[in-house]
Amino acid sequence: MKKIISFCIVVACSFISSSNAHIQHHNKLNLIQFDIFREDSKVGYHHIVFTRNKGEITVQNEISFDIKKLGISFYQYKSEGTEIYAEDGSLLSFVSKTSDNGTIKSCNINRQGKSYIINGTQYKGAFNKDFLISSYWNHEILKKNIQISGISCQIRDQQVSFVNNETIVVNGTKTETSVFDIQGKDLNTQVWYRKSDMAIVKQILHKKGVWRYEIQELK
């Protein structure tokens, strides 16, 4: 299972021309906490924290999971990422570092003029197409044709389709959601967004098994 995943939800960023709307949409969002399950067994967590200072918005992510067999760890994953947005909602910078069972991966993105300079494990160079990082708390990703992995800076095309509207239980409360399917190279995930405000409440990923993200706290 050495190549078990690089799927993790690491923070969002957007192209300068379209970033303001989705950042301001979440201006009251402060915390998202997921439990991560693999094949219905809890293996870790994903925490996202939003802070604001003098108009800038900082989003910090921490992902950690540990897969065990007979009580012995055989796969460990740890990732941390931070992005900073300007007051107008445009991305200023993004940085992440990941230990994928001992293999170190990184993704660094910095805005320079109307382009971004990327320095990551799988891509290095300037980039000026419309994109989002592979973070699904930001529902604007549903409108994009390109996502960049927040783990390695891999650039990949994506296809998004609406699945259905579904009522699910979130922290003991019946919640109306809209479900979307996102497909691409090494990408197969379904995401549930709360219809009242398009906040993410659930996610399922398919890669080396079935991974489920369940909301523990959203405020």
C-alpha positions as CSV (number, residue, x, y, z in Angstrom):
1,M,0.0,0.0,0.0
2,K,3.0,2.3,-0.5
3,K,1.1,4.3,-3.0
4,I,-2.1,4.4,-1.1
5,I,-3.2,8.0,-1.7
6,S,-2.4,11.5,-2.6
7,F,-6.1,12.5,-2.4
8,C,-6.2,14.5,0.8
9,I,-8.2,17.6,1.1
10,V,-5.6,20.4,1.5
11,V,-7.0,23.9,1.3
12,A,-8.4,25.9,-1.6
13,C,-7.1,28.5,-3.9
14,S,-8.5,30.1,-7.0
15,F,-7.6,32.0,-10.1
16,I,-7.4,35.8,-9.5
17,S,-10.3,36.7,-11.7
18,S,-12.9,34.5,-9.9
19,S,-11.6,34.1,-6.3
20,N,-13.5,37.0,-4.5
21,A,-17.0,35.5,-4.7
22,H,-16.2,32.1,-3.0
23,I,-14.0,33.5,-0.3
24,Q,-16.6,36.1,0.8
25,H,-19.3,33.5,0.6
26,H,-17.5,31.7,3.5
27,N,-16.6,34.8,5.5
28,K,-18.4,33.4,8.6
29,L,-16.7,30.0,8.4
30,N,-14.2,29.4,11.1
31,L,-13.7,25.6,11.6
32,I,-14.3,22.4,9.8
33,Q,-13.4,19.1,11.4
34,F,-13.7,15.7,9.7
35,D,-13.2,12.2,10.9
36,I,-11.6,10.0,8.2
37,F,-12.8,6.4,7.7
38,R,-11.3,3.7,5.4
39,E,-13.5,0.8,4.7
40,D,-15.7,1.9,7.6
41,S,-12.9,2.0,10.2
42,K,-11.8,5.3,11.6
43,V,-8.2,6.0,10.7
44,G,-7.6,9.7,11.2
45,Y,-8.9,13.3,10.9
46,H,-8.8,16.4,8.7
47,H,-9.0,19.8,10.4
48,I,-9.4,23.2,8.6
49,V,-9.1,26.5,10.5
50,F,-10.0,29.9,9.1
51,T,-8.5,33.1,10.6
52,R,-8.8,36.8,9.5
53,N,-6.4,39.6,10.1
54,K,-6.5,43.1,8.6
55,G,-8.5,41.9,5.6
56,E,-6.4,38.8,4.8
57,I,-7.8,35.3,5.2
58,T,-5.6,32.4,6.3
59,V,-6.7,28.8,5.9
60,Q,-4.7,26.1,7.7
61,N,-5.1,22.4,7.1
62,E,-3.9,19.4,9.1
63,I,-4.5,15.8,7.9
64,S,-3.4,12.8,9.7
65,F,-4.2,9.1,9.5
66,D,-2.7,5.8,10.6
67,I,-3.7,2.5,9.0
68,K,-3.2,-0.6,11.3
69,K,-3.4,-4.3,10.9
70,L,-3.6,-6.4,14.0
71,G,-2.8,-3.3,16.0
72,I,0.4,-2.7,14.1
73,S,0.8,0.5,12.0
74,F,1.8,-0.2,8.4
75,Y,0.8,3.1,6.7
76,Q,1.0,6.6,8.1
77,Y,0.2,9.9,6.5
78,K,0.6,13.5,7.7
79,S,0.0,16.7,5.8
80,E,-0.1,20.4,6.7
81,G,-0.9,23.3,4.4
82,T,-1.5,27.0,4.6
83,E,-2.9,29.5,2.1
84,I,-3.2,33.2,2.4
85,Y,-5.8,35.3,0.6
86,A,-5.8,39.1,0.1
87,E,-8.7,41.3,1.1
88,D,-10.2,41.0,-2.4
89,G,-10.2,37.2,-2.1
90,S,-7.3,36.5,-4.5
91,L,-4.7,33.9,-3.5
92,L,-1.4,35.4,-2.3
93,S,0.4,32.2,-1.4
94,F,0.0,28.5,-0.7
95,V,2.5,26.1,0.9
96,S,2.1,22.4,2.0
97,K,4.4,19.6,3.2
98,T,3.3,16.0,3.3
99,S,4.8,12.8,4.7
100,D,3.3,10.0,2.6
101,N,4.4,7.0,4.6
102,G,7.9,8.5,4.8
103,T,8.0,9.9,1.3
104,I,8.1,13.7,1.5
105,K,6.0,15.7,-1.0
106,S,5.5,19.5,-1.3
107,C,3.5,22.1,-3.1
108,N,4.3,25.9,-3.1
109,I,2.4,28.5,-5.0
110,N,3.0,32.2,-5.1
111,R,1.3,34.9,-7.0
112,Q,3.4,37.1,-9.2
113,G,1.4,39.7,-11.2
114,K,-1.4,37.9,-13.0
115,S,0.3,34.5,-12.9
116,Y,1.3,32.0,-10.2
117,I,4.7,30.5,-9.8
118,I,4.5,26.9,-8.8
119,N,7.3,24.8,-7.1
120,G,6.1,21.3,-6.2
121,T,7.0,17.7,-6.3
122,Q,5.2,17.1,-9.7
123,Y,5.2,20.6,-11.3
124,K,7.5,23.6,-11.4
125,G,7.0,26.7,-13.4
126,A,4.5,29.5,-14.1
127,F,0.8,28.8,-14.4
128,N,-1.9,31.2,-15.6
129,K,-5.0,29.1,-16.3
130,D,-8.1,29.1,-14.2
131,F,-7.8,26.5,-11.4
132,L,-8.5,25.5,-7.8
133,I,-6.4,23.4,-5.5
134,S,-7.8,20.0,-4.7
135,S,-9.8,21.2,-1.7
136,Y,-13.5,20.4,-1.6
137,W,-14.7,22.7,1.2
138,N,-14.8,25.4,-1.4
139,H,-17.8,24.6,-3.6
140,E,-16.3,26.8,-6.4
141,I,-14.3,23.8,-7.4
142,L,-17.5,22.5,-9.0
143,K,-17.1,25.2,-11.7
144,K,-13.5,24.4,-12.6
145,N,-12.0,22.3,-15.4
146,I,-8.6,22.1,-13.7
147,Q,-7.5,21.3,-10.2
148,I,-4.0,21.3,-8.8
149,S,-3.0,18.8,-6.1
150,G,-2.3,20.5,-2.8
151,I,0.0,17.7,-2.0
152,S,2.4,17.6,-5.0
153,C,1.2,20.4,-7.3
154,Q,0.1,17.8,-9.9
155,I,-2.1,19.5,-12.5
156,R,-5.1,17.5,-13.7
157,D,-8.3,18.0,-15.6
158,Q,-11.6,17.2,-13.9
159,Q,-15.1,16.6,-14.9
160,V,-17.9,17.5,-12.5
161,S,-21.5,16.3,-12.7
162,F,-24.6,16.8,-10.5
163,V,-25.8,13.5,-9.0
164,N,-28.9,14.3,-7.0
165,N,-30.4,16.0,-4.0
166,E,-30.3,13.9,-0.8
167,T,-31.4,14.2,2.8
168,I,-28.7,12.9,5.1
169,V,-28.1,13.0,8.9
170,V,-25.3,15.4,9.9
171,N,-24.4,15.4,13.6
172,G,-27.9,14.1,14.5
173,T,-29.7,16.6,12.3
174,K,-31.5,15.8,9.0
175,T,-29.8,18.0,6.4
176,E,-30.8,18.7,2.8
177,T,-27.7,18.3,0.5
178,S,-26.7,18.4,-3.1
179,V,-24.4,15.6,-4.3
180,F,-21.7,16.0,-7.0
181,D,-19.4,13.6,-8.7
182,I,-15.9,14.6,-9.7
183,Q,-13.8,12.5,-12.0
184,G,-10.4,12.7,-13.6
185,K,-7.0,11.0,-13.8
186,D,-6.4,9.4,-10.4
187,L,-9.6,11.1,-9.3
188,N,-12.9,9.6,-8.2
189,T,-14.8,11.4,-5.5
190,Q,-18.4,12.3,-4.5
191,V,-19.1,15.4,-2.3
192,W,-22.2,16.4,-0.3
193,Y,-22.8,20.1,0.1
194,R,-25.5,21.5,2.5
195,K,-28.1,23.2,0.3
196,S,-28.6,26.1,2.7
197,D,-25.1,27.5,2.4
198,M,-23.1,25.0,0.2
199,A,-20.9,24.0,3.1
200,I,-19.3,20.6,2.7
201,V,-20.7,18.0,5.1
202,K,-19.5,14.7,3.6
203,Q,-17.1,13.2,1.1
204,I,-16.3,9.8,-0.3
205,L,-13.1,9.0,-2.2
206,H,-12.2,5.9,-4.1
207,K,-8.5,5.0,-4.2
208,K,-7.0,1.9,-2.8
209,G,-10.3,1.3,-1.0
210,V,-13.2,3.5,0.0
211,W,-12.5,6.6,2.1
212,R,-15.2,8.6,3.9
213,Y,-15.0,12.0,5.4
214,E,-17.7,12.6,8.1
215,I,-18.2,16.1,9.6
216,Q,-17.6,16.3,13.4
217,E,-17.7,20.1,13.7
218,L,-18.7,22.9,11.3
219,K,-18.9,26.5,12.6
